[in-house]
């Protein structure tokens, strides 16, 4: 396998030099043909030389720490070698030897469930960067004419990256569903608490109404009792007044003797008055 990689490496990397794109190139001016020339067209001077345009000077300046450079691999600088500058620090393609290296495994759902939202957010963008990096490599190798997918990009890495991102989505979805269920339970508990509070208020209101009714009924009873007692007292007073009036209207009994029985203290015999 490594021998095949060594033989294929120059075939994969050599087209990079041929496929480099330039904004301007030197074009040799050829004299016009006599068959297609027009009489009124002036002849082209043979001493005209076109100058190459340095496209690097006309490019927009970009910071070296720009975020888009994160989608490209940084070249490994060997000890003692000069550090490259600008875009020379990065590379798009991965060597066959690096492609044959065993990469790490993907993230498991059990591990992701222990992460916080912030860690999952950071990990998502790290995986997204790796996925875009692999996609850039695949597109570049396809443009160079490499049709074999195994040599375009490391499919194991692509699988692990996609699987890890899918598991992050799964964990986020689980948390979302748990949050929705928790909010529903909280709403139900709040509704039950509200219903209990309302029932308590209704019961208290009914109790207050019943107590007010009892008080009003007792007041009515007391008023009726007081009225009845006052009426009885008034009737008794009227009767006594009538009795005294009747007694006052009767004639006197001055000529009559006492007819009651009188007992003697010694004989204890009743004496009847004549």
ABEGO torsion letter per residue (X at the ends): XAAAAAAAAAAAAAAAAAABBBABBBBBBBBBBAAABBAABBBBBAABBBBBBBAAAABBBBBAABAAAAABBBBBBBBGBBBBBEAAABBABBBAAAAABBBBBBBBAAAAAABBAAAAAAAAAAAAAAAAAAAAAAAAAAAAGBABAAAABBAAAAAAAAAAAAAAAAAAAAAAAAAAAAAAAAAAAAAAAAAAAAAAAAAAAAAAAAAAAAAAAAAAAAAAAAAAAAAAAAAAAAAAAAAAAAAAABBBBAABBBABBBBBAAAGBBBBBX
